Amino acid sequence: MRISVVIAALDERRNVEPLTRRLASVLKGLTGDQWEIVYVVEGTDGTRDVLDALAEEISGLRVLYQPVPQGLGAAFRRGFAAAAPDADVLVTMDADLNHQPEELPRLLEAFRRRGCDILVGSRFAPGGTVDRMPAWKTALSRSLNPLMKLAFRMNIRDLTSGYRIYDGPALRTLSFSANNFAFLPELLFEAAARGLLIEEEPIRFMYRVHGRSKMGLWKTSRSYLGLFLRRVMGSWSR
């Protein structure tokens, strides 16, 4: 099986080296699988320099770069397009060590066993945990996820998690318009509308130690509200 891991990084200089080393160690332990790590880097804090140096010693590591941020959704759109076209599986995760690379083998096993098209690493599925996350982010996630779950009739508890495994051919049939955080639930809405099977598996989410979160309260709330309104008005127009 060929695995492409796509990670978007905006000013994450202090996090990408430990993340990449841990992730590469995990991937090397997957016997019989081929893999690559594709970083989509934005910003000017030196994240690109750290990754370029790592690429000299870690084969399979590729770095796409542009200095001006275009948004999380736009970054992942670039990353998906750049991933190996014959990848059987695409994995996404955060660049700030929120997501633990050591959980990937368990998630891959669950993905294969369940035969799903998308597996969401879920903070809110039974067994999932959240460590050290600020109260406002916890409140935002725990209020928005049930609202979107109800509004769009989806039986997924964590629509905004970025730790996911996608079936490669299935992902290549999907598209999304949001250039910001709202692409995360949007992609699941599109997948559900196409009849793709989406499952959840619990993860341990650990809030960042280094750097600053890019997920501001008002900016993120506006992006999710915009998606919600577009979906509701689209339903009415149909």
N, C-alpha and C positions, 0 to 999 in steps of 0.2 A: 504494500500500500504506500502511496506517495502522499505525504503530509506537508501542507504549507501553513506556516504560522504567520499571521499578519498582525502587526502591532503598530499603532499610531502613537507617536511620541512628540509632544510639544514641550520643549524646555524641561527635559527629564534627565539632565546630565548625571545627577548623583544616583539615579535609580537604574539606568539601562545596563550598566556593567554587571552588577550582581544579578539582575533579572536574566540577562543573556547567558551568563555563565551557568546559572542554575537550569535554565531552559535547555541549553545545548546538552548539558549532562543528562537530563531526563530523556531527550530525544535520542541520544546515542545509545541509551539503554533499551530502546524499542527494537528488539531483534527482528530483522527482516524488513523493516520499514525504511523508505527513503524520506528525507525531510529537507526543508529549507525554512529559514526565518527571514521574513520580509518586513523591514522597518520603513514606515512612512514618517519622516522626520520633518518637523516645522519648528521655527524659532531660531534664535541666534545665541543660545547659552553655551554652545559647545557640545551638545548631544551628538551631533553628526560626527565630530572629531573622535569622540569616544568610540562610537560604533565603527567608524572607518578603521580605527586601530584594531578593534576586535575582529573585523572581517579579515585581517591579515593572518589570524591564527585559527579562526573558526570557519571552516569551509561550509558553504551553504547559507552564509549570512549575507544578505543584500540590503543596501540602504538607498532609499529614494529620498531626495531632499528638495525642499524649497523653503526660503526664509520666512515668507509671509504666510501666516496661518489662514487656512481656508475653511476650517471647521472640521469636527470629528467625522461627520458623515462623508464629507468630500475626501478626507484623508483615506478612509476605508474604501471608498470607491476606487481611488487610485491603487490602493494596495491589492484589492481583489483583481483588478485588471492586470496587475504586474505579476501575480502569482502564477506558478507553473500551470499552463493550460490543461495539462493532464493530471492535475492533482485530484486524488480521490477524496481527500478530506481537507477542509480549511478550518483552522483554529484561530480564534481571535481572543485577545486578552489585553488588559490594561498595561501601560508601561510603568506604572508607579508602584508596582509590587502589591497592589490590592489583591491580585489573583496569584495563587501559589502554583508555580510550575510543577511541583511534585504531585499535585492532584491530577495532572493530565492523563497519566496511564489509566487511572480509575475512570475518568470521564470517557476516554476512548473505548475502554472495555464496555461501559454502559451504552455508548453509542452503537457499537457493533451488536451487542446482545439485544438491544431493543429494536434494531432495524429502523431507526427513525431518520428523518431528513435533517432535523436540527435538534441538537441537544443543548439546552440552556443550563449553564452552571448557576444554580439558584441559591441566593442568600436566604430565601424564605420558604423553601421546601423543607419538609421534616428532616432534621439533621443538619441543616445549614446554620452557620453562625456569622455574626458580624462583630468585629473587634475594633474598638476605639473610634468608631465613626461619630462625627459631630451630631448633636441632637437634631439640628435642623435638617441634615441630610437624611437621617433615619426617618424623621417625620415626613419629609417629602416623598421618599421612596414608599413608605408604608401607606401613604394616602393616594399617591398617583397610581401605583400598581393596581390596587383593587378597583379604582375608578375606571381605568382603561380596560381591565379584565372584564368588568361588567358591561361597559359601553360597547365593546367589540366582541363580546361573547367568546372569550378565550379562556381556557382552563389552565392558564400559566400564571404562577404567582409572582414571577420576577421578570417582567417584560423589559426592564431597563438594564439587565445584567449584560456586561460586555464579554464575559467568559463563555464562549460558545464553540460548538463543533458543528460544522455544516458539511453535508454531503456535497462534494464538488459539483457534479452535474446538476444537482437541484439548485444550488446557489446561483449557478450561471443562468438559470431561467428567471431569476428575480431581479427587480430593480427597485430603487428608492429615490425619492426626490429631496429629502431633507439633507442639508449640509451640516447639521449640528447634532446634538445629542439625540434628537427625536428620530434619527434614522434607526436606532435600536428597536423601539417598539414597531416602527413602520415596517421594518423588514419582516418581523414576525406576523404582522397583519397581512402583508402580501403573501407570505408563505401559507398562512391559514386559508386565505381566499383561494389559493390554488390547490388546496386539498393536501398539502404536505403535512407529514406527521412531525409534531413538535413535542419533545419530552423535556423533563427537568431532572436534574441530579443535584443534590446538595453540595455546596462548597463552603470553605472557610474564607470569608472576606476580611482582610486586614487593612485598615485605613493607613494611608501613607505616613511614613516617618519623615522623609525628605521632600522638599519642594512644596509647591503651592498647587492646590486643586484648581483645575480649569472650569469646574462645574459650579459657577456662581448661582446663587439662589434665583435671582430674577431672570437671568439669561436662560437658565435651564427650564424654569417654569414657563417662560414665554414660548420656548421651542416645543415643549410638550403640549401646551395649550393650542398653539398653532396647528399641530398635527391633529389634535382632537377636533378642532373646528373644521379643518379641511375634510376630515373623514365624515363628520356629521353632515356637513353641507353636501358632500358628494353623495351620501346615502339619500338625502332628500331629493337631490336633482335626478337621481335614478328612479 
